[in-house]
Amino acid sequence: QIINCTSPANYFHVLRRQLHRNFRKPLIVFTPKSTLRHKNNVSNLEDYINGSTFHRILSSKISNVEKKKKKRLIICSGKIYFEIADRLEKIKNKDVAVIRIEQIYPFPYENFKEELKHYLNAEIIWVQEEPKNMGAWGFVNGRLESVMKDIKSSQDELYYVGRSPAASPAAGSLQRHVTNQENILKM
């Protein structure tokens, strides 16, 4: 299993799930320490108790009626979520919803079908900070498009927002990195 947790409660539940399973399967966790230290990366006590479990995807906490009104849906995984959320709050954009993939593999098809059916007319975008030939894009692209086709989304293909393909994961220059990051976060 490949996990990229963005909430302390989900991190707790995935580790607990790993220990309590009656079978052994490798668990790879890509959660960077900077994500765990982010000021908005908090979980309520209710997220740990009363039958709470690991969530394969986490979505904006809005009603289904509000979801249908959204013009754009951003799907991402990992720490880029916090930068997107900060940017949306800063520019006060109410037309955008965000879904975070917490479990990349095995891919949570059913969870996505259930969630994406509320966004049939929204523009669906995958956002990542890694170059296009790195990160999760190569894995999730076809799978998300399959879900979009199954739910009869108005959009034929998933849009990509991120860095161009590169031989190196790092820009090599702080100024270039900051410029690239700003381009990714333009809404």
LINPE-V615095 format. One record per residue. BURIAL is 1 if it has 16 or more other C-alpha atoms within 10 Angstrom, else 0. Layout:
# LINPE-V615095
burial=BURIAL
burial=BURIAL
This chain:
# LINPE-V615095
burial=0
burial=0
burial=1
burial=1
burial=1
burial=1
burial=1
burial=1
burial=1
burial=1
burial=1
burial=0
burial=1
burial=1
burial=0
burial=0
burial=0
burial=0
burial=0
burial=0
burial=0
burial=0
burial=0
burial=0
burial=0
burial=0
burial=0
burial=0
burial=1
burial=0
burial=1
burial=0
burial=0
burial=0
burial=1
burial=1
burial=0
burial=0
burial=0
burial=0
burial=0
burial=0
burial=0
burial=0
burial=0
burial=0
burial=1
burial=1
burial=0
burial=0
burial=0
burial=0
burial=1
burial=1
burial=1
burial=1
burial=1
burial=1
burial=0
burial=0
burial=0
burial=0
burial=0
burial=0
burial=0
burial=0
burial=1
burial=0
burial=1
burial=1
burial=1
burial=1
burial=1
burial=1
burial=1
burial=1
burial=1
burial=1
burial=1
burial=1
burial=1
burial=1
burial=0
burial=1
burial=1
burial=0
burial=1
burial=1
burial=0
burial=0
burial=0
burial=0
burial=0
burial=0
burial=0
burial=1
burial=1
burial=1
burial=1
burial=1
burial=1
burial=1
burial=1
burial=1
burial=1
burial=0
burial=1
burial=1
burial=0
burial=0
burial=0
burial=1
burial=1
burial=0
burial=1
burial=1
burial=1
burial=1
burial=1
burial=1
burial=1
burial=1
burial=1
burial=1
burial=1
burial=1
burial=1
burial=1
burial=1
burial=1
burial=1
burial=1
burial=0
burial=1
burial=0
burial=1
burial=1
burial=0
burial=0
burial=1
burial=0
burial=0
burial=1
burial=1
burial=1
burial=1
burial=1
burial=1
burial=0
burial=0
burial=1
burial=0
burial=1
burial=0
burial=0
burial=0
burial=1
burial=1
burial=0
burial=1
burial=1
burial=1
burial=1
burial=0
burial=0
burial=0
burial=0
burial=0
burial=0
burial=0
burial=0
burial=0
burial=0
burial=0
burial=0
burial=0
burial=0
burial=0
burial=0
burial=1
burial=1
burial=0
burial=0
burial=1
burial=1
burial=0
burial=0
